[in-house]
Amino acid sequence: MTPPYPPSIKQRLPPEIIDQIIDQLRGDNRALSKCNLVCRSWRPAARYHLFYEVKLSGKMPHALSILFRGLTSLSLTIRILNVSEVASNIHNSSSIWDQAFSTLGSSLPALHTLRLTNVYFSQLSSASISSVIHGFRSVKNLHMSSVIFHSLEDFMRLIQGHKQLEELAIRNVWWESEEPEESLRQSATGTISYISFTTPCRVILQDVSHRIYSWLASGRCPLNIVSLEYCTTMDHNLTSLDNLLSKFGSNLHKLSLNLHPMMHTFLIAPGFQYPQLLSRCPSLESLEFVGIVLSPPLSRGYGWILNVLEQASVDQLEVISFHLLCNQLSALNQVPWNGISRILSNPIYKRLRKVVFHLKGDTNNRAKTSITERLSSLCARGVGLEFLPTY
């Protein structure tokens, strides 16, 4: 990506040469920091790579004062802000972060991604959460992991305050209030004006609390959810997922399922009644199966994939993807490829264009070769097989 150089700068070297030099130094902060000593005109490019993504931690409070000194000149450069370890223990100063959120929330107009990890708003002042709710207006991607709010209302206000969200990731988000869930919800509805957003949003859920499930399924969530990535180790009978899809499944275009192998015993147990997941998503175009581990005994139990694929009721799916960790190729035999090939050859999948495999650890393309042979019948009917290595 070419940095936005000010037009007034007179380059001593051609811009394309500077780009190559700076790109070669990406990740080497010490070298990038010294680029302006070599040539003053290199400074904008070096700053772009140095400060495109900024990480702030409660374990290093001095970083805040350093950042604030140059915030005016960096405000248009910072695009990704990672904030971690805030007020998570007695060694953090709450007052420092109260000021920090207030300043940062109104000073980063180019920021598009905000990641909060181990942030305890419950131990900060109401001004802090207010700054996050009403600041960072340009944020399109909001990721929260191990975040504790004062109340459910604060969490809902945070989402309501960012109408341009394109991606929301939630993992271990809680609040300290001990009020009953229904009481909190009634209280919130009396003070928050719910307006449905129009921006298409991808939501990533990883073992979230039942209260967030309830909020998402309540009809009070303003997000226009068109893509859902569902990662769980606890939803053994998929009831929570079924409840979510019953509310907004008709709006989904993409669904990613990452069901931990420890759940497979429940999913393949005799008599287990599968919820009709795909029938709740008539507009679904893409279906992903994430977290497939080819390593015994974790690779056993993937028969549940067949149960999901058999639920298709309309010919809407165009792309099906599998994310595989290829630890042991012998475990390929435990994935029901014949069943997958048989189901995907049904007329209900006549719109299927390709099956994508994201392969990690596939040395010498052995897994690719084996899978291609097992799904040769799909290739014969014009379905493409695409293999993408991941690292």
The 8 nearest C-alpha neighbors of each residue, nearest first, counted from 0:
[[1, 2, 18, 22, 3, 48, 47, 44],
 [0, 2, 3, 18, 44, 4, 15, 47],
 [3, 1, 44, 4, 47, 0, 43, 18],
 [4, 2, 5, 1, 43, 44, 47, 6],
 [3, 5, 2, 6, 43, 44, 8, 1],
 [4, 6, 7, 8, 3, 43, 9, 2],
 [7, 5, 8, 4, 9, 3, 10, 40],
 [6, 8, 5, 9, 4, 10, 40, 3],
 [9, 7, 6, 5, 10, 40, 4, 39],
 [10, 8, 7, 11, 40, 6, 12, 5],
 [9, 11, 12, 40, 8, 13, 14, 41],
 [12, 10, 9, 13, 40, 38, 14, 39],
 [11, 13, 10, 14, 16, 17, 15, 40],
 [14, 12, 16, 15, 10, 17, 11, 18],
 [15, 13, 17, 16, 18, 12, 10, 19],
 [14, 16, 18, 17, 13, 19, 12, 20],
 [17, 15, 19, 18, 14, 13, 20, 12],
 [16, 18, 14, 20, 19, 15, 21, 13],
 [19, 17, 15, 21, 16, 20, 22, 14],
 [18, 20, 16, 22, 17, 21, 23, 15],
 [21, 19, 17, 23, 18, 22, 16, 24],
 [20, 22, 24, 18, 23, 19, 17, 45],
 [23, 21, 25, 19, 24, 20, 18, 48],
 [22, 24, 20, 21, 25, 19, 18, 26],
 [25, 23, 21, 22, 27, 26, 31, 20],
 [26, 24, 22, 27, 23, 21, 48, 28],
 [25, 27, 28, 24, 48, 49, 31, 23],
 [28, 26, 24, 30, 25, 29, 31, 32],
 [27, 29, 31, 30, 26, 32, 49, 25],
 [30, 28, 32, 31, 27, 33, 26, 34],
 [29, 31, 33, 32, 28, 27, 34, 24],
 [30, 32, 28, 34, 33, 45, 29, 27],
 [33, 31, 29, 30, 34, 28, 45, 35],
 [32, 34, 30, 31, 36, 35, 29, 37],
 [33, 35, 31, 36, 37, 32, 41, 30],
 [34, 36, 39, 38, 42, 37, 33, 41],
 [37, 35, 34, 33, 38, 39, 32, 42],
 [38, 36, 35, 34, 39, 33, 41, 40],
 [37, 39, 35, 40, 41, 36, 34, 42],
 [40, 38, 35, 41, 42, 36, 37, 34],
 [39, 41, 42, 38, 10, 8, 9, 43],
 [42, 40, 39, 38, 44, 35, 43, 34],
 [41, 43, 35, 45, 40, 44, 39, 46],
 [44, 42, 46, 45, 41, 47, 4, 40],
 [45, 43, 47, 46, 42, 41, 2, 48],
 [46, 44, 42, 47, 31, 48, 43, 49],
 [47, 45, 49, 43, 44, 48, 50, 42],
 [46, 48, 44, 45, 51, 49, 50, 76],
 [49, 47, 46, 45, 51, 50, 25, 44],
 [50, 48, 46, 47, 51, 45, 28, 31],
 [49, 51, 52, 77, 47, 48, 53, 46],
 [50, 52, 77, 78, 47, 48, 76, 49],
 [53, 51, 79, 50, 80, 77, 78, 54],
 [52, 54, 80, 50, 81, 79, 51, 55],
 [55, 53, 81, 80, 82, 56, 52, 83],
 [54, 56, 82, 81, 83, 53, 62, 57],
 [57, 55, 83, 58, 59, 84, 82, 54],
 [56, 58, 84, 85, 59, 60, 91, 83],
 [57, 59, 56, 60, 84, 91, 85, 90],
 [58, 60, 57, 56, 61, 62, 55, 63],
 [61, 59, 62, 57, 63, 58, 56, 64],
 [62, 60, 63, 59, 64, 65, 66, 58],
 [63, 61, 65, 60, 64, 59, 66, 55],
 [62, 64, 66, 61, 65, 60, 67, 55],
 [63, 65, 67, 66, 61, 62, 68, 60],
 [66, 64, 62, 63, 68, 67, 61, 69],
 [65, 67, 63, 64, 68, 69, 70, 62],
 [66, 68, 70, 64, 69, 65, 63, 71],
 [69, 67, 65, 66, 70, 64, 71, 63],
 [70, 68, 67, 66, 71, 72, 73, 65],
 [69, 71, 67, 73, 72, 74, 68, 66],
 [70, 72, 74, 73, 69, 68, 106, 67],
 [71, 73, 70, 69, 74, 75, 76, 68],
 [74, 72, 70, 76, 71, 75, 69, 77],
 [73, 75, 107, 71, 76, 70, 72, 77],
 [76, 74, 109, 73, 77, 108, 107, 72],
 [77, 75, 73, 74, 51, 47, 78, 50],
 [76, 78, 51, 50, 75, 79, 110, 74],
 [77, 79, 110, 51, 111, 109, 52, 76],
 [80, 78, 52, 112, 110, 77, 113, 111],
 [79, 81, 113, 53, 52, 54, 114, 112],
 [82, 80, 54, 114, 55, 113, 115, 53],
 [81, 83, 55, 115, 56, 54, 114, 116],
 [84, 82, 116, 56, 117, 85, 115, 118],
 [85, 83, 57, 117, 56, 87, 118, 86],
 [84, 86, 118, 57, 87, 83, 119, 117],
 [87, 85, 91, 88, 119, 93, 122, 84],
 [88, 86, 85, 84, 119, 118, 117, 91],
 [89, 87, 90, 86, 91, 85, 84, 119],
 [88, 90, 91, 86, 87, 92, 93, 122],
 [91, 89, 88, 92, 86, 58, 87, 57],
 [92, 90, 86, 89, 88, 57, 93, 85],
 [91, 93, 94, 95, 90, 86, 96, 89],
 [94, 92, 96, 95, 123, 86, 97, 91],
 [93, 95, 97, 96, 92, 98, 123, 124],
 [96, 94, 98, 93, 97, 92, 99, 60],
 [97, 95, 99, 98, 93, 94, 100, 92],
 [98, 96, 94, 127, 99, 95, 100, 93],
 [97, 99, 101, 96, 95, 100, 102, 94],
 [100, 98, 96, 102, 101, 97, 103, 95],
 [101, 99, 103, 102, 104, 98, 97, 127],
 [100, 102, 130, 98, 99, 104, 103, 97],
 [103, 101, 99, 100, 104, 105, 98, 106],
 [104, 102, 106, 100, 105, 101, 99, 107],
 [103, 105, 134, 135, 101, 102, 100, 106],
 [104, 106, 103, 134, 102, 107, 135, 101],
 [107, 105, 103, 104, 74, 108, 102, 70],
 [106, 108, 74, 110, 109, 105, 103, 75],
 [107, 109, 110, 137, 106, 75, 74, 135],
 [110, 108, 75, 107, 78, 111, 137, 77],
 [109, 111, 78, 107, 108, 138, 137, 79],
 [110, 112, 138, 139, 78, 137, 140, 79],
 [113, 111, 140, 79, 138, 110, 141, 139],
 [112, 114, 80, 141, 79, 81, 140, 142],
 [115, 113, 142, 81, 143, 141, 82, 80],
 [114, 116, 143, 82, 83, 142, 118, 81],
 [117, 115, 83, 144, 118, 145, 143, 82],
 [118, 116, 145, 84, 146, 83, 119, 85],
 [117, 119, 85, 146, 116, 84, 83, 120],
 [120, 118, 147, 121, 86, 122, 87, 146],
 [119, 121, 148, 123, 122, 147, 118, 149],
 [120, 122, 149, 148, 119, 123, 147, 175],
 [123, 121, 120, 119, 86, 124, 93, 149],
 [124, 122, 120, 121, 93, 127, 97, 125],
 [123, 125, 126, 127, 97, 122, 128, 120],
 [124, 126, 127, 128, 129, 123, 120, 149],
 [127, 125, 129, 124, 128, 130, 97, 101],
 [128, 126, 97, 130, 129, 125, 124, 100],
 [127, 129, 131, 130, 125, 126, 132, 120],
 [128, 130, 126, 132, 127, 131, 133, 125],
 [131, 129, 101, 127, 134, 133, 128, 132],
 [130, 132, 128, 134, 129, 133, 104, 127],
 [133, 131, 157, 129, 130, 160, 134, 128],
 [132, 134, 130, 131, 129, 160, 135, 136],
 [135, 133, 104, 131, 130, 136, 105, 132],
 [134, 136, 104, 137, 138, 105, 131, 133],
 [137, 135, 134, 138, 161, 133, 108, 160],
 [136, 138, 135, 111, 110, 108, 139, 109],
 [139, 137, 111, 112, 136, 135, 140, 110],
 [138, 140, 164, 111, 165, 163, 112, 137],
 [141, 139, 112, 166, 138, 165, 164, 167],
 [140, 142, 167, 113, 114, 112, 166, 168],
 [141, 143, 168, 114, 167, 115, 169, 113],
 [144, 142, 115, 169, 114, 116, 168, 170],
 [143, 145, 170, 116, 146, 171, 169, 115],
 [146, 144, 171, 117, 172, 116, 170, 147],
 [145, 147, 172, 118, 117, 144, 119, 143],
 [146, 148, 173, 119, 174, 120, 172, 121],
 [149, 147, 174, 121, 120, 150, 173, 153],
 [148, 150, 121, 174, 175, 176, 120, 153],
 [151, 149, 174, 176, 152, 153, 148, 175],
 [150, 152, 154, 153, 174, 155, 183, 148],
 [151, 153, 155, 150, 154, 187, 156, 183],
 [154, 152, 156, 150, 151, 155, 157, 148],
 [153, 155, 157, 151, 152, 156, 148, 158],
 [154, 156, 152, 158, 157, 153, 159, 151],
 [157, 155, 159, 153, 154, 158, 160, 152],
 [158, 156, 132, 154, 160, 155, 159, 153],
 [157, 159, 155, 160, 156, 161, 154, 162],
 [158, 160, 156, 157, 161, 155, 162, 221],
 [159, 161, 157, 158, 132, 156, 133, 162],
 [162, 160, 159, 158, 163, 164, 136, 157],
 [161, 163, 164, 196, 160, 159, 198, 158],
 [164, 162, 161, 139, 198, 165, 138, 137],
 [165, 163, 139, 166, 162, 140, 161, 200],
 [164, 166, 200, 139, 140, 201, 199, 163],
 [165, 167, 201, 140, 200, 164, 202, 141],
 [166, 168, 202, 141, 142, 140, 203, 201],
 [169, 167, 203, 142, 202, 143, 204, 141],
 [170, 168, 143, 204, 144, 142, 203, 205],
 [169, 171, 144, 205, 207, 172, 143, 206],
 [172, 170, 145, 207, 144, 173, 146, 169],
 [171, 173, 146, 145, 170, 147, 144, 169],
 [174, 172, 147, 148, 146, 171, 175, 208],
 [175, 173, 148, 150, 147, 149, 176, 151],
 [174, 176, 149, 150, 177, 148, 173, 121],
 [175, 177, 150, 178, 174, 149, 151, 148],
 [178, 176, 175, 179, 174, 180, 150, 183],
 [177, 179, 176, 180, 183, 182, 181, 150],
 [180, 178, 182, 181, 183, 177, 176, 184],
 [179, 181, 183, 182, 184, 178, 210, 151],
 [180, 182, 184, 183, 179, 185, 178, 186],
 [183, 181, 185, 179, 180, 184, 186, 178],
 [184, 182, 186, 180, 181, 185, 187, 179],
 [183, 185, 181, 187, 186, 182, 188, 180],
 [186, 184, 188, 182, 187, 183, 181, 189],
 [185, 187, 183, 184, 189, 188, 182, 190],
 [188, 186, 184, 189, 185, 190, 152, 191],
 [189, 187, 185, 191, 190, 186, 184, 192],
 [188, 190, 187, 186, 191, 185, 192, 184],
 [189, 191, 187, 188, 192, 186, 152, 185],
 [192, 190, 188, 187, 189, 193, 156, 159],
 [191, 193, 194, 190, 188, 189, 159, 187],
 [194, 192, 191, 221, 195, 219, 159, 220],
 [195, 193, 221, 196, 192, 159, 219, 220],
 [194, 196, 221, 222, 193, 197, 223, 220],
 [195, 197, 222, 221, 223, 198, 162, 194],
 [196, 198, 223, 199, 195, 222, 162, 163],
 [197, 199, 196, 163, 200, 223, 165, 164],
 [200, 198, 223, 225, 165, 224, 197, 201],
 [201, 199, 165, 224, 166, 223, 225, 198],
 [200, 202, 226, 166, 227, 224, 165, 225],
 [201, 203, 167, 227, 166, 168, 226, 228],
 [204, 202, 168, 228, 227, 167, 169, 229],
 [205, 203, 229, 169, 230, 168, 228, 207],
 [204, 206, 230, 170, 207, 231, 169, 229],
 [207, 205, 231, 170, 204, 230, 208, 232],
 [206, 208, 205, 171, 170, 204, 211, 209],
 [207, 209, 210, 211, 212, 206, 171, 172],
 [208, 210, 212, 211, 213, 207, 239, 214],
 [211, 209, 213, 212, 208, 214, 180, 207],
 [212, 210, 214, 213, 209, 208, 215, 207],
 [211, 213, 209, 215, 210, 214, 216, 208],
 [212, 214, 210, 216, 211, 215, 217, 209],
 [213, 215, 211, 217, 212, 216, 210, 220],
 [214, 216, 212, 220, 213, 217, 211, 218],
 [215, 217, 213, 243, 214, 246, 218, 212],
 [218, 216, 214, 219, 215, 213, 220, 246],
 [217, 219, 220, 216, 215, 246, 214, 221],
 [220, 218, 217, 221, 214, 193, 215, 216],
 [219, 221, 215, 218, 222, 214, 217, 216],
 [222, 220, 195, 196, 194, 219, 193, 223],
 [223, 221, 196, 224, 220, 195, 200, 197],
 [222, 224, 199, 200, 196, 197, 198, 225],
 [225, 223, 200, 222, 226, 201, 199, 251],
 [224, 226, 251, 252, 250, 200, 199, 201],
 [227, 225, 201, 253, 251, 224, 254, 252],
 [226, 228, 202, 254, 201, 203, 229, 255],
 [229, 227, 255, 203, 254, 256, 204, 202],
 [228, 230, 256, 204, 257, 255, 227, 203],
 [231, 229, 257, 205, 258, 204, 256, 206],
 [232, 230, 206, 258, 233, 205, 234, 259],
 [231, 233, 259, 234, 262, 258, 206, 261],
 [232, 234, 235, 231, 206, 262, 259, 236],
 [235, 233, 237, 236, 231, 232, 239, 238],
 [234, 236, 233, 237, 262, 265, 266, 232],
 [235, 237, 238, 234, 266, 265, 273, 271],
 [238, 236, 234, 240, 239, 235, 241, 274],
 [237, 239, 241, 236, 240, 242, 234, 274],
 [240, 238, 242, 241, 237, 243, 234, 212],
 [239, 241, 243, 237, 242, 238, 244, 234],
 [240, 242, 238, 244, 239, 243, 245, 237],
 [243, 241, 245, 239, 240, 244, 238, 216],
 [244, 242, 240, 216, 245, 246, 241, 239],
 [243, 245, 248, 241, 246, 247, 242, 279],
 [244, 246, 242, 243, 248, 247, 241, 279],
 [247, 245, 244, 243, 216, 248, 242, 218],
 [246, 248, 244, 249, 250, 245, 243, 251],
 [249, 247, 244, 280, 251, 250, 279, 245],
 [248, 250, 280, 247, 251, 281, 279, 282],
 [251, 249, 248, 247, 225, 252, 282, 224],
 [252, 250, 225, 248, 226, 253, 283, 249],
 [251, 253, 283, 284, 225, 282, 226, 285],
 [252, 254, 226, 285, 251, 283, 286, 284],
 [253, 255, 227, 286, 226, 228, 287, 285],
 [256, 254, 287, 228, 286, 288, 229, 227],
 [257, 255, 288, 229, 289, 258, 287, 228],
 [258, 256, 230, 289, 290, 229, 288, 259],
 [259, 257, 231, 230, 256, 260, 232, 262],
 [258, 260, 232, 261, 262, 257, 231, 290],
 [261, 259, 262, 263, 297, 258, 298, 300],
 [260, 262, 259, 263, 264, 232, 297, 258],
 [263, 261, 260, 264, 265, 259, 235, 232],
 [264, 262, 266, 300, 260, 265, 261, 267],
 [263, 265, 262, 266, 267, 268, 261, 300],
 [264, 266, 268, 263, 262, 267, 235, 236],
 [265, 267, 263, 264, 268, 303, 262, 271],
 [268, 266, 265, 264, 263, 303, 269, 300],
 [267, 269, 265, 271, 266, 264, 270, 263],
 [270, 268, 271, 267, 266, 265, 272, 264],
 [269, 271, 272, 268, 267, 273, 266, 265],
 [272, 270, 269, 268, 273, 266, 267, 265],
 [273, 271, 270, 274, 236, 266, 269, 275],
 [272, 274, 271, 275, 306, 236, 237, 307],
 [275, 273, 276, 241, 272, 237, 238, 236],
 [274, 276, 278, 277, 273, 310, 279, 241],
 [275, 277, 279, 278, 274, 241, 280, 244],
 [278, 276, 280, 279, 311, 310, 275, 281],
 [277, 279, 280, 275, 276, 312, 281, 311],
 [278, 280, 277, 248, 276, 244, 249, 281],
 [279, 281, 248, 249, 277, 278, 283, 282],
 [280, 282, 283, 249, 278, 279, 313, 315],
 [283, 281, 280, 252, 249, 251, 284, 315],
 [282, 284, 252, 280, 281, 251, 253, 285],
 [283, 285, 316, 252, 317, 315, 253, 282],
 [284, 286, 253, 318, 319, 316, 283, 317],
 [287, 285, 319, 254, 253, 255, 320, 318],
 [288, 286, 255, 320, 319, 321, 256, 289],
 [287, 289, 321, 256, 255, 320, 257, 322],
 [290, 288, 257, 322, 291, 256, 321, 287],
 [289, 291, 257, 322, 292, 323, 288, 259],
 [290, 292, 323, 289, 322, 324, 293, 298],
 [293, 291, 324, 298, 294, 323, 290, 297],
 [294, 292, 298, 325, 330, 326, 327, 324],
 [293, 295, 327, 298, 326, 297, 292, 330],
 [296, 294, 297, 298, 330, 299, 293, 327],
 [295, 297, 298, 299, 294, 293, 330, 300],
 [298, 296, 295, 299, 294, 260, 292, 293],
 [299, 297, 293, 295, 294, 292, 296, 330],
 [300, 298, 297, 296, 301, 333, 295, 334],
 [299, 301, 263, 302, 267, 298, 264, 303],
 [302, 300, 303, 304, 299, 334, 298, 263],
 [301, 303, 304, 300, 305, 335, 267, 306],
 [302, 304, 306, 301, 305, 266, 267, 307],
 [305, 303, 307, 302, 306, 301, 308, 288],
 [306, 304, 308, 303, 307, 302, 309, 339],
 [305, 307, 303, 309, 304, 308, 310, 302],
 [306, 308, 304, 305, 309, 310, 303, 276],
 [309, 307, 305, 310, 306, 311, 304, 342],
 [308, 310, 306, 307, 311, 305, 342, 312],
 [311, 309, 308, 307, 277, 312, 275, 278],
 [312, 310, 277, 309, 313, 308, 278, 347],
 [311, 313, 278, 310, 314, 347, 277, 281],
 [314, 312, 315, 311, 347, 281, 278, 348],
 [313, 315, 347, 348, 316, 350, 349, 312],
 [314, 316, 313, 284, 283, 282, 317, 350],
 [317, 315, 284, 351, 285, 318, 283, 314],
 [316, 318, 351, 352, 284, 350, 285, 315],
 [317, 319, 285, 353, 354, 316, 351, 352],
 [320, 318, 286, 354, 287, 285, 355, 353],
 [321, 319, 355, 287, 354, 356, 288, 286],
 [320, 322, 288, 356, 287, 289, 357, 323],
 [323, 321, 357, 289, 290, 356, 291, 358],
 [324, 322, 291, 358, 292, 325, 357, 321],
 [323, 325, 292, 359, 293, 326, 291, 358],
 [324, 326, 293, 360, 327, 361, 359, 323],
 [325, 327, 294, 293, 324, 360, 328, 292],
 [328, 326, 294, 329, 325, 330, 293, 331],
 [327, 329, 330, 331, 325, 366, 326, 293],
 [330, 328, 331, 327, 332, 293, 333, 294],
 [329, 331, 293, 332, 328, 333, 327, 294],
 [332, 330, 329, 333, 328, 334, 293, 327],
 [331, 333, 330, 334, 329, 335, 336, 328],
 [332, 334, 331, 330, 299, 335, 298, 301],
 [333, 335, 332, 331, 336, 301, 298, 302],
 [336, 334, 338, 337, 333, 339, 302, 301],
 [337, 335, 339, 338, 334, 340, 373, 374],
 [338, 336, 340, 339, 335, 341, 373, 374],
 [337, 339, 341, 335, 336, 340, 342, 305],
 [338, 340, 336, 342, 337, 341, 343, 335],
 [339, 341, 337, 343, 338, 342, 374, 336],
 [340, 342, 338, 344, 339, 343, 337, 345],
 [341, 343, 339, 344, 345, 340, 338, 309],
 [344, 342, 340, 345, 341, 348, 339, 377],
 [343, 345, 341, 342, 340, 346, 377, 348],
 [344, 346, 347, 343, 342, 348, 341, 349],
 [347, 345, 349, 348, 344, 314, 343, 350],
 [346, 348, 314, 345, 349, 313, 312, 311],
 [349, 347, 346, 351, 314, 350, 345, 343],
 [348, 350, 346, 351, 347, 314, 345, 344],
 [351, 349, 317, 348, 314, 352, 316, 315],
 [350, 352, 317, 348, 349, 316, 318, 353],
 [353, 351, 317, 382, 318, 350, 383, 354],
 [354, 352, 383, 382, 318, 384, 351, 355],
 [353, 355, 319, 384, 320, 318, 383, 385],
 [356, 354, 320, 385, 386, 384, 321, 319],
 [355, 357, 386, 321, 320, 358, 322, 387],
 [356, 358, 322, 387, 388, 386, 323, 321],
 [359, 357, 388, 323, 389, 356, 361, 387],
 [360, 358, 324, 389, 361, 325, 388, 390],
 [359, 361, 325, 362, 324, 358, 326, 390],
 [362, 360, 364, 359, 325, 366, 358, 365],
 [363, 361, 364, 360, 365, 366, 359, 325],
 [362, 364, 365, 361, 366, 367, 368, 360],
 [365, 363, 367, 362, 361, 366, 368, 369],
 [364, 366, 368, 367, 363, 369, 361, 362],
 [367, 365, 369, 368, 364, 361, 370, 328],
 [366, 368, 364, 370, 365, 369, 371, 386],
 [369, 367, 365, 371, 366, 370, 364, 372],
 [368, 370, 366, 372, 371, 367, 365, 373],
 [369, 371, 373, 367, 372, 368, 366, 374],
 [370, 372, 368, 374, 369, 373, 375, 367],
 [373, 371, 375, 369, 370, 374, 368, 376],
 [372, 374, 370, 371, 375, 369, 336, 337],
 [375, 373, 371, 376, 372, 377, 340, 370],
 [374, 376, 378, 372, 377, 373, 371, 379],
 [377, 375, 379, 374, 378, 380, 340, 373],
 [378, 376, 379, 375, 382, 380, 374, 340],
 [377, 379, 382, 375, 381, 380, 376, 383],
 [380, 378, 376, 377, 381, 375, 382, 374],
 [379, 381, 377, 378, 382, 376, 344, 383],
 [380, 382, 378, 379, 383, 377, 352, 353],
 [383, 381, 378, 353, 352, 377, 380, 384],
 [382, 384, 353, 378, 381, 354, 352, 385],
 [385, 383, 354, 353, 355, 382, 386, 378],
 [386, 384, 355, 356, 354, 383, 387, 353],
 [387, 385, 356, 355, 357, 388, 384, 367],
 [386, 388, 357, 356, 358, 389, 385, 355],
 [389, 387, 358, 357, 359, 386, 390, 361],
 [390, 388, 359, 358, 357, 387, 360, 322],
 [389, 359, 388, 360, 358, 357, 361, 324]]
